[in-house]
């Protein structure tokens, strides 16, 4: 099963995307609708709301008087919090039931207007955000929802800002154009990404790179890391883990293979094994076989064992190295990152080596193997640098 979060500001076109995905076969869980259902006449949710706010929120026919309730909570944040304390747990419970009831190979799309505000992004395999300019949205709300331009603008501005929402997005769907364009993008997303992603999660199959192709530095790599890290931390909870961005995509300005390397620090490899199923379910299946890093300290002969997971998302290649916190391999990854971030000359040297090796051919193993001597040598420089500045691994850069 693949769990997708779908959100977007009012009038952006979220419902249109949800409907298209439902037509393609997704199970859509609509949290607005559920929020209405849990306070429908006869529900304990409605009884509790009336007990809290009085009979004045009850219409003559026994249903919830939304206007009356709206007036109370709009003016009083503590009343709003009390209302949310009644509604939100029920919406969560009902949504979980619906997700649970879906087929094992379902692609479940959770349509949640406040997904970002409530901090739900890490609970999904993928977050889709529909976006349109304010002018487009106001125009649609006036045309289709009978609002005045002032009302529409006010509603839009009361929500999370577009930037915050975009930062949570794995996929941003721009919807300022024709409906047909949006539909075509959604159809391609379904076919090329969501369907294979679901299969990979279910079959626990990591997507691996097939060639050593370098790309120019992508300024969105750190934000991509933060989203992945938040998802991994959520999957590992309540285990005490730490997640770090490592490798070339963590060093600004470096060309790199378009693979985000993350390091999951755990108390022991036994703990790594205990977490493996949860990571796989969250979209990070384990790569079969045993994995080692080359030992690099003088006199250190044994290789450093680790676990390696990949990503199940065909749209985002990931290496998730699971290492024991404080172990030589764990420390080495953080040291090399910080050293390369700090020293432009060594960074330039590494860049030149990478370009030369990648030019030699796309063979991934040969490329990785050929980089090793450079790392062996660089490690010495890095240790000198570390000793001179009393370097210590800094606390991780937290995800959103
Ligand atoms: P809400 O947050 O209120 O649920 P929404 O993001 O779900 O809003 P939609 O209902 O999907 O927004 O879209 C708002 C209106 O704009 C709808 O009437 C929809 O049919 C229309 N619409 C959406 N996308 C387009 C488009 N590309 N071209 C023309 N009309 C569109």
Boltz pocket constraint, residues with backbone or C-beta under 6 A from the ligand:
constraints:
  - pocket:
      binder: B
      contacts: [[A, 8], [A, 9], [A, 10], [A, 11], [A, 12], [A, 13], [A, 14], [A, 15], [A, 16], [A, 17], [A, 113], [A, 140], [A, 141], [A, 144], [A, 175], [A, 176], [A, 177], [A, 178], [A, 179], [A, 180], [A, 182]]
      max_distance: 6.0
